[in-house]
Amino acid sequence: MLTLTYALVALSVEQKKVQGRLLELQQGLQKERSRKLIAEQSELESLLADFVLLDDACRSRNIELYVLPAVRSATSEADSLLADIEAMTSMGRIILRNVRANLRKVALQGAVGVNDFLDSLESYCQNLMKRLTTEELHILPLAQRVISNDEWFDIAAKFISHESEKHTKKTFDRESVSILPTPRVAENMYLTAN
């Protein structure tokens, strides 16, 4: 029982973080719309990069990695819900792929292009929010019912391991960045060695 509670709290915290980041990005979209200016290419690229990072983060959530597969193997009752979630995930990736493919055209199209760009990202937001709501209202209650206590224990252990790996990777990434020489120093080191 305690393991299930831990897992559900961890999932809830994870969901709230994604929802919070999604709302921040939606506010950023509204701010871009209200500026009524033609955005610079670099601003559009930066905005798109934020959405791509969010999408990547969604794919590495505990619910995605551990809970959905456990539900899938526990019952066929969830097949239609899981198919809906997969469709929403695919739709989100298609939207981002299309936005990225058309990014160069946006600046050339002026205000109309920027509005289409922002509309596409807003569509991504609505799609992701629908997915998060489906997970929260339908998948998690179903998971509580169909996944055994022993399986929840294994899932919770994977959550802890996954979080530890993410923390270690972040720490390693920061350390590796700080010890890497600048490009000029690296070039000089290479020239000196040869």
Wavefront OBJ file of the C-alpha trace (Angstrom):
o trace
v 0.000 0.000 0.000
v 2.808 2.412 0.879
v 4.543 1.589 -2.397
v 1.400 2.384 -4.363
v 1.045 5.677 -2.501
v 4.668 6.589 -3.277
v 4.219 5.720 -6.952
v 0.996 7.722 -7.243
v 2.531 10.755 -5.538
v 5.592 10.540 -7.824
v 3.327 10.316 -10.872
v 1.227 13.233 -9.656
v 4.308 15.409 -9.122
v 5.573 14.463 -12.573
v 2.212 15.336 -14.150
v 2.086 18.692 -12.353
v 5.595 19.579 -13.572
v 4.683 18.827 -17.188
v 1.383 20.707 -16.884
v 3.183 23.672 -15.343
v 5.775 23.756 -18.120
v 3.040 23.414 -20.723
v 1.167 26.370 -19.230
v 4.378 28.445 -19.259
v 4.831 27.688 -22.949
v 1.202 28.553 -23.683
v 1.689 31.880 -21.925
v 4.774 32.433 -24.079
v 2.646 31.814 -27.173
v 0.085 34.356 -25.990
v 2.852 36.881 -25.350
v 4.159 36.355 -28.899
v 0.654 36.893 -30.280
v 0.156 40.081 -28.312
v 3.422 41.598 -29.552
v 1.955 41.831 -33.053
v 5.475 41.972 -34.417
v 7.119 39.770 -36.953
v 9.318 37.528 -34.879
v 12.960 36.969 -35.662
v 13.962 33.547 -36.965
v 16.074 32.963 -33.849
v 13.085 33.701 -31.571
v 10.944 31.191 -33.446
v 13.717 28.592 -33.321
v 14.099 29.135 -29.580
v 10.371 28.797 -29.007
v 10.247 25.609 -31.055
v 13.275 24.246 -29.161
v 11.370 24.739 -25.890
v 8.501 22.653 -27.254
v 10.854 19.934 -28.501
v 12.461 19.779 -25.034
v 9.028 19.423 -23.455
v 8.122 16.658 -25.898
v 11.380 14.835 -25.132
v 10.735 15.191 -21.401
v 7.246 13.734 -21.859
v 8.700 10.644 -23.498
v 10.938 10.001 -20.505
v 8.235 10.306 -17.848
v 7.650 7.406 -15.471
v 4.097 6.931 -16.673
v 5.336 6.571 -20.245
v 8.245 4.260 -19.436
v 6.746 2.031 -16.744
v 3.047 2.493 -16.019
v 1.618 2.358 -19.541
v 3.510 -0.865 -20.393
v 2.374 -2.405 -17.088
v -1.252 -1.499 -17.801
v -0.920 -2.844 -21.341
v 0.333 -6.195 -20.070
v -2.162 -6.350 -17.181
v -5.393 -5.954 -19.128
v -6.873 -5.610 -22.573
v -9.488 -3.334 -21.009
v -7.120 -0.415 -21.611
v -6.456 -1.107 -25.284
v -8.639 1.706 -26.628
v -7.315 4.216 -24.073
v -3.736 3.251 -24.848
v -4.444 3.547 -28.569
v -5.842 7.044 -27.961
v -2.722 8.009 -26.003
v -0.468 6.650 -28.749
v -2.455 8.601 -31.339
v -2.142 11.815 -29.302
v 1.599 11.235 -28.880
v 2.012 10.648 -32.615
v -0.060 13.730 -33.413
v 2.136 15.865 -31.161
v 5.290 14.626 -32.849
v 3.803 15.195 -36.297
v 2.866 18.760 -35.348
v 6.383 19.516 -34.111
v 7.965 17.849 -37.144
v 5.797 19.925 -39.508
v 6.515 23.129 -37.609
v 10.235 22.424 -37.791
v 10.052 21.592 -41.506
v 8.225 24.862 -42.257
v 10.208 27.083 -39.904
v 12.248 28.755 -42.657
v 9.092 29.688 -44.561
v 7.521 31.334 -41.513
v 9.796 34.364 -41.500
v 9.268 34.838 -45.229
v 5.484 34.783 -44.838
v 5.493 37.591 -42.298
v 2.654 37.961 -39.800
v 0.533 35.275 -41.462
v 3.384 32.774 -41.201
v 4.008 33.640 -37.566
v 0.310 33.238 -36.757
v 0.256 29.817 -38.450
v 3.402 28.869 -36.518
v 1.820 29.931 -33.212
v -1.471 28.196 -34.104
v 0.413 24.950 -34.724
v 2.200 25.178 -31.382
v -1.105 25.959 -29.672
v -2.552 22.852 -31.312
v 0.370 20.878 -29.853
v -0.457 22.305 -26.405
v -4.118 21.330 -26.652
v -3.174 17.851 -27.810
v -0.696 17.355 -24.943
v -3.148 18.692 -22.366
v -5.762 16.250 -23.656
v -3.255 13.427 -23.274
v -2.303 14.468 -19.729
v -5.983 14.662 -18.794
v -6.636 11.196 -20.239
v -3.720 9.792 -18.261
v -4.889 11.442 -15.056
v -8.600 10.705 -15.300
v -8.584 7.290 -16.956
v -5.193 5.569 -17.028
v -4.083 6.133 -13.433
v -7.366 4.928 -11.862
v -7.290 1.901 -14.154
v -3.639 1.249 -13.289
v -4.451 1.314 -9.576
v -7.074 -1.335 -10.161
v -5.273 -3.725 -12.543
v -1.626 -3.589 -11.452
v -0.793 -5.852 -8.510
v 0.984 -4.646 -5.364
v 4.103 -6.628 -6.322
v 4.149 -4.957 -9.724
v 3.713 -1.525 -8.096
v 6.715 -2.307 -5.913
v 8.784 -3.080 -9.031
v 7.485 0.043 -10.772
v 8.301 2.233 -7.759
v 11.829 0.789 -7.690
v 12.176 1.700 -11.377
v 10.990 5.234 -10.592
v 13.740 5.614 -8.007
v 16.359 4.147 -10.334
v 15.216 6.348 -13.210
v 15.325 9.482 -11.050
v 18.791 8.554 -9.822
v 20.004 8.074 -13.409
v 18.574 11.450 -14.437
v 20.268 13.142 -11.485
v 23.586 11.426 -12.218
v 23.370 12.363 -15.893
v 22.655 16.022 -15.065
v 25.569 16.111 -12.625
v 27.867 14.434 -15.123
v 26.759 16.764 -17.922
v 27.510 19.849 -15.810
v 30.896 18.463 -14.764
v 31.838 17.483 -18.293
v 30.884 20.908 -19.601
v 32.999 22.640 -16.999
v 36.126 20.585 -17.751
v 35.930 20.760 -21.526
v 38.316 23.252 -23.051
v 36.973 26.083 -25.147
v 37.246 25.552 -28.920
v 40.277 27.891 -29.111
v 42.071 26.047 -26.282
v 41.216 22.691 -27.844
v 42.609 23.853 -31.195
v 45.813 25.059 -29.544
v 46.123 21.774 -27.641
v 45.726 19.869 -30.912
v 48.278 22.026 -32.736
v 50.757 21.754 -29.849
v 50.397 17.983 -29.712
v 51.090 17.606 -33.431
l 1 2 3 4 5 6 7 8 9 10 11 12 13 14 15 16 17 18 19 20 21 22 23 24 25 26 27 28 29 30 31 32 33 34 35 36 37 38 39 40 41 42 43 44 45 46 47 48 49 50 51 52 53 54 55 56 57 58 59 60 61 62 63 64 65 66 67 68 69 70 71 72 73 74 75 76 77 78 79 80 81 82 83 84 85 86 87 88 89 90 91 92 93 94 95 96 97 98 99 100 101 102 103 104 105 106 107 108 109 110 111 112 113 114 115 116 117 118 119 120 121 122 123 124 125 126 127 128 129 130 131 132 133 134 135 136 137 138 139 140 141 142 143 144 145 146 147 148 149 150 151 152 153 154 155 156 157 158 159 160 161 162 163 164 165 166 167 168 169 170 171 172 173 174 175 176 177 178 179 180 181 182 183 184 185 186 187 188 189 190 191 192 193 194
